[in-house]
Amino acid sequence: MIRKMIVISVSRLLHCQILSIVLMIACSPFAGAGEFNEVLSIGDSAPAWKDLPGTDGKTHSFSDLKEQPVVVVVFTCASCPTAADYESRIQELANTHAGQVAVVAICVNQIEEDKLPALTRRTKEKKLTFLYLSDQSQKIAKDYGAVFTPEFYVLDRDRKIVYMGALDDSTDAEKVTQHYVEEAIQAALAGKPARIQEVIARGCRVRYARERRRPS
């Protein structure tokens, strides 16, 4: 009888410990996050933005894209050499899928080179026609868990995230062998999951402003 009571007690203790571990994981701020993204995972609904100013002189919201079958969001900037090098590839992507895929670039850096006036001049000089937005609050980049510039997200018809990471597998355009975003776009248009759904992005770190600690 005593032995049976001991076995039951140990069993209950183990059950409680396992349950505690499961609850800790479930309540973790990174629970459900992707392999390289600490905020979002594949299949999550894409965070929306509202009334962000663009280099075209207009304001734009996520809801404006509701007619587009697929959306590509890229967090980028002008101050990062890698991001600057990718501008022509982003433009090529927009040209290739004009009418089917909306390509939206968003810059959240707060240095002068990356603010809207400078970006507006740059888009005119470079003849960039994709939508280029600015978010000085940096909220939308945080909502997406963006860390690098450039960092890409492909959204399907339901605005679920089907891919996130780098555009391709090499910063040298002549050495690219895998076009991750292009493959994800084709899969999304066909209503299929992407073969590769997440890779780590490459480039410079997003210049997030340091948050001052509030006095206790």
C-alpha positions in Angstrom: 0.0 0.0 0.0 2.8 2.4 1.0 4.7 1.5 -2.2 1.6 2.2 -4.3 1.2 5.6 -2.7 4.8 6.5 -3.3 4.5 5.5 -7.0 1.4 7.6 -7.4 3.1 10.6 -5.7 6.1 10.4 -7.9 3.9 10.1 -11.0 2.0 13.2 -10.0 5.2 15.1 -9.3 6.6 14.2 -12.8 3.3 15.2 -14.4 3.4 18.6 -12.7 7.0 19.1 -13.7 6.3 18.3 -17.3 3.2 20.5 -17.3 5.3 23.4 -15.9 7.9 23.0 -18.6 5.2 23.0 -21.3 3.6 26.1 -19.9 7.0 27.9 -19.6 7.6 27.2 -23.3 4.1 28.3 -24.3 4.4 31.5 -22.4 7.9 32.4 -23.7 8.0 35.6 -25.7 9.7 33.6 -28.5 7.2 30.7 -28.5 6.0 30.0 -32.0 8.8 32.2 -33.5 10.6 31.1 -36.6 14.1 29.6 -36.9 15.7 32.9 -37.5 12.9 35.3 -36.5 12.2 35.9 -32.9 8.7 37.4 -33.5 7.0 35.6 -36.4 6.9 32.1 -37.8 5.8 30.8 -41.2 2.0 30.7 -41.4 1.5 33.7 -39.2 -0.7 36.6 -40.3 1.3 39.5 -41.6 1.3 42.6 -39.4 -0.4 45.5 -41.0 0.6 49.1 -41.3 -1.5 52.2 -41.8 -0.8 55.6 -43.4 2.9 55.3 -43.8 4.4 58.1 -46.1 6.0 57.0 -49.3 8.6 58.4 -51.6 5.7 59.1 -54.1 4.3 61.8 -51.8 1.3 59.7 -50.8 0.4 57.7 -47.7 -0.1 54.0 -47.9 -1.8 51.3 -45.8 -1.6 47.5 -45.8 -5.3 47.4 -46.8 -4.5 49.1 -50.0 -2.9 45.9 -51.3 -6.0 43.7 -50.8 -6.4 43.1 -54.6 -2.8 41.8 -55.0 -2.5 38.0 -55.1 0.9 38.1 -53.5 2.8 40.8 -51.5 6.6 41.0 -50.9 7.6 43.2 -48.0 11.3 44.1 -47.7 12.9 46.1 -44.9 15.8 48.0 -46.4 17.5 51.3 -46.4 20.0 53.5 -48.3 22.8 53.7 -45.8 23.7 50.0 -45.9 26.0 49.0 -48.8 24.4 45.6 -49.1 20.9 47.0 -49.1 21.9 49.6 -51.7 23.4 46.8 -53.9 20.1 44.9 -53.8 18.0 47.9 -55.0 18.4 46.9 -58.6 17.4 43.3 -57.8 14.3 44.5 -55.9 13.4 46.7 -58.9 13.9 43.7 -61.2 11.6 41.6 -59.0 8.9 44.4 -59.2 9.3 44.6 -62.9 9.0 40.9 -63.4 5.8 40.5 -61.4 4.1 43.8 -62.2 0.4 43.4 -61.8 0.6 40.2 -59.9 2.9 40.9 -57.0 3.1 44.1 -54.9 6.7 44.8 -53.8 6.8 47.1 -50.8 10.1 48.4 -49.4 10.0 49.9 -45.9 12.8 51.9 -44.2 12.7 52.5 -40.5 16.2 53.9 -39.9 16.3 57.3 -38.3 19.5 58.7 -39.7 19.3 61.5 -42.3 20.4 59.3 -45.2 17.5 57.0 -44.5 14.8 59.5 -43.8 12.0 60.2 -46.3 13.4 63.3 -48.1 16.7 61.5 -48.8 14.9 58.3 -49.9 12.6 60.4 -52.2 15.6 61.9 -53.9 17.3 58.5 -54.2 14.2 56.8 -55.8 14.1 59.5 -58.4 17.8 59.3 -59.1 17.8 55.5 -59.3 14.4 55.5 -61.1 13.0 53.0 -58.6 9.3 52.4 -59.2 8.5 50.0 -56.4 6.6 51.3 -53.4 9.0 52.7 -50.9 7.7 53.7 -47.4 9.2 55.2 -44.3 8.2 54.4 -40.7 10.1 56.6 -38.3 8.3 55.0 -35.4 10.0 51.7 -36.3 6.9 49.8 -35.1 6.3 47.9 -38.3 9.8 46.5 -38.5 9.5 45.4 -34.8 6.2 43.8 -35.6 7.8 41.7 -38.3 10.9 41.0 -36.3 13.1 42.4 -38.9 16.8 42.4 -38.0 18.7 43.1 -41.3 18.5 45.3 -44.3 17.5 43.9 -46.7 15.1 41.3 -45.2 12.3 39.9 -47.2 8.8 38.5 -46.4 6.5 36.9 -48.9 2.8 37.0 -48.1 0.2 34.8 -49.8 -3.4 35.6 -50.9 -4.6 35.3 -47.3 -1.7 37.5 -46.2 -0.1 34.7 -44.3 3.7 34.7 -44.2 5.0 31.9 -46.5 8.7 32.9 -46.6 11.1 35.2 -44.7 14.8 35.8 -45.0 17.2 36.7 -47.8 16.3 37.4 -51.4 18.7 34.9 -52.7 21.9 33.0 -51.7 24.6 35.4 -52.6 25.3 39.1 -52.2 27.2 38.8 -55.5 24.6 38.8 -58.2 26.8 36.8 -60.5 27.1 34.0 -58.0 23.4 33.5 -57.2 22.2 29.9 -57.6 19.0 30.0 -55.4 16.3 32.6 -55.7 14.4 32.1 -52.5 11.9 34.9 -52.9 11.2 34.1 -56.5 10.5 30.5 -55.6 8.3 31.5 -52.8 6.3 33.9 -55.0 5.8 31.1 -57.6 4.6 28.7 -54.9 2.3 31.3 -53.4 0.7 32.1 -56.8 0.2 28.4 -57.3 -1.4 28.0 -53.8 1.5 25.7 -52.7 4.0 25.9 -49.8 7.4 27.2 -50.6 10.1 24.6 -50.8 12.4 26.8 -48.7 10.4 28.8 -46.2 13.0 30.5 -44.1 16.7 31.4 -44.3 18.7 34.0 -42.4 18.9 37.4 -44.1 22.2 39.1 -44.9 23.2 42.8 -44.7 23.4 45.5 -42.1 21.5 45.5 -38.8 18.3 47.6 -38.7 19.2 50.8 -36.8 16.7 50.5 -34.0 16.7 53.4 -31.6 17.8 52.7 -28.1 14.8 52.7 -25.7 15.5 54.7 -22.5 14.6 52.8 -19.4 11.8 54.4 -17.4 12.7 55.3 -13.8 11.2 52.7 -11.4 
